[in-house]
């Protein structure tokens, strides 16, 4: 479904990604793990068209997407749930969800998709008229995920979905991610909660200072000595 091949990415004159290649097949949960500054978020921003690589290719369902505008990528079926949620804090929960379904088929299916989101996150339905900025951190993360699902994605990318959440909410968010995959949506996740992430990932890639250093199934990397030492505290 998604093929990233040999990309180099820069911020100004500073290179942050070196010759990065990986793939995501339809129906998978694939994880990018690594420390702060490893290039994980930069990778997602490049896939979603916010950044442009200086070399390499990115294809989605066989189509080169590097010259496609970000809003068109949403119509093609790529959704990006960014780090820090990036909600419209002075709009209600329902209005934020509506913002995720402004174009194409998603607009026509808005009400049905909204009910689907409310079935996943009943608390959002209870707070549908509440301003997003007044929600708790966990509720805001639910809303960010719900807004992403409103675009009817085929691939949804999560950037640090558990950041700043209490442990019980972290478990809830990861359970939702597994349910999303069961509904047929492919998932690419960036996370520093390595143990939880590898437990749900079919495959994972380890980034260090912008370079791919390891890859394997979630279980293989959970048992890898380097991953244990660097990320799991074992």
N, C-alpha and C positions, 0 to 999 in steps of 0.2 A: 504493500500500500504506500508506505513512505520510504524513500531511498535518499539518504544523505551521503554524498560521495566527495571526499577530498576537499572539504571547505576550509578556507582560511578566513578568519574574521578579525577585524581591527576596530578599535575605538580611536579615531584619529590616526596617529602614527604608531599606536601601541597594539601589537598583535596579541589577541587573547585566545584564539582558537587556531590550532595547527593541524592541517590535513585530517580533519575529522570525518570518519565514515561510520555509518550504522544504518540499520533498517528496522522498520516496524511492519509486521504482517497483519493483515486484517484479523480482528478478533482477539488480538494479544493485549496484555498489559506489559509494557516495556518501561524500564526505569533507567534514568541517568542518575548516578550517585557520585558524590565527591564532596570535598571540603568547600568552604566558602572560597570564592575566587577561582574555582576550577573551570568555570565556563559553562555551567549547566543552564543558567537563565539566559545567557547570551545565545546558546544554541536554540532555545525555544523562540527567542525574539527573531532569530534569523529565519527559522522555518515559517513564522507567521508574518514575515515581510517587514518587520520593524527595522531590522538591520539587513545589509546586503553583504554577502561574502565577496572577497576579492578574487577568489578562485574556487572551483568546485561546482557541483550541481546538486539540486534538490528537486526530486520529482514526487508527485502525488498521483497515484493510480496511473503512472506512466507519463504524466504531463509535467513538463518543466514549469515550475511555479516561481522561479526567481524574478521574473519581470511582471508578475501579476500583483495588482494592488491588494493590500490587506483586506479591504472589504469584499473583494471578489473571492479571496480565499475562504472567507466565511460562507459564501454562497456555494463554494465547491465542497464544503463539508469539514473545514478545519476550524476548531474553536480553541481559544487560548484563555485559560483561567489564570490571570497573572498573580505573581507574588504581591502580597499586600492588598489583595481583593479589588482595589480600584473601583469601588462602587460610586454611584451618584448619591452622595450622602444626604442631600436635601430633597431627594425624591423618595417616594414610598417603596416598600418591598415590591408591590405589584408593578409600579412604574419601572423599576429596575429590571424586572423580568421582561416587561414589554420591550425594553431597549435591546434585549437579546434576540428579538424576532422582528426586526424592521424590514427585512428584505426577503424576496422570493417566496418559496413554499412555506418557510417558517412563519411568515406574516399571515398566510391563509390558515395555518394550523395553530395559531397563537393560543386560542382558548383550550384546545385539546392538550397542547404541550404544557400549558400552565397547570392544568389539573394533574398531569403526570408529575410535574415538579412538586406540586403540593402533596401528592401521594408519597413521594420520597421524603419530603421534608414537611411534615404536618405543622411544625412550628411556624413555617413561613406563611402558611394559610392563616393561622391564628393572628399573625402580625402583618397581614397584607396591606393594611392602611397605615402602618407605622413607618416613620422615616428611617431609612437605612442607617443613617448615622447614629441612631439611638439603640441599635441592636447590640447584643453582646458580640464578642469576637467570634465565638462559634457560630452564632446565627448569621453573622456577616459572611463567614466562609461558606455556609450553606447557600446563602443568596448568590454569592459569586459563582458557585458550581451550578446552581439553578439557572442563572442567567446564561451560562455557557451552553447548557442543555437546551435552552429555548431556541437556539439556532439550528437544532436538529443535526448535530455534527455526526460525521462518520468517524472522525478522529478528534478526540478532545485531549488537550495538553494541560497538565496541572503543574504549576510552579509553586512548590513549597506549600501544599494545601494544609499541612498540620502545624505550620509556623505559629507559635504563640498560644496554642490551644492546650487546655487541660487534658491529661491522659485519657479520661473517659470520652472526651469529644474526639480525640485523635482516633480512637478505635471506631467511633461512629463514622467518621469521614472515610476511613479505609474500608469499612463495610459498604458504604455507598459506592466507592470506586469499584469494588468487586461486583456490586449489583448493576452498575452501569455497563460493565463488560458483558454481563449475562444478558443484557438487553440488546447486545450486538454492536455496541460502540467500542471502537478501538481506543486504547488509552496509552499516552506517553506521559510519564510522571517524573518530575524532578523533585528530589527530597533529600534532606539531611537525616531524617529518621530512617536510618538504613535498615534496621532490623524489621520494622513494620513494613517497609517498602518491599524488601526482598521476599517477605512472606506472601505477598499478593502478586508479585511480578512473575510472568512467564520467563522473561529474559531480562538481563540488566547489563549495563555498561558502566565502567568506572572511569571517571575523568580525573586527571591530576594536572593542574596548571595548563589547561586547554588541550591536553593530549589524551587519547584513549590508551589506557594501560591494561585493562582487563575486560573480558566479556564472558558471559555464560548464562546458564539458567539461574533463577533466583536461588534455588537450593545449592547449586555449585558455588555461587559466590558467598552464600551464607557460611559454607564450610571452608572457604578459602582462607589460608593463614594470613595473607596480607590484609584482606578485608576485615578479618577478626581483629587484627592488631590495630589497624588504622581507624576503623569505624565502629566496631562493636565493643571495644574496650576489653577484649579477651586476651 
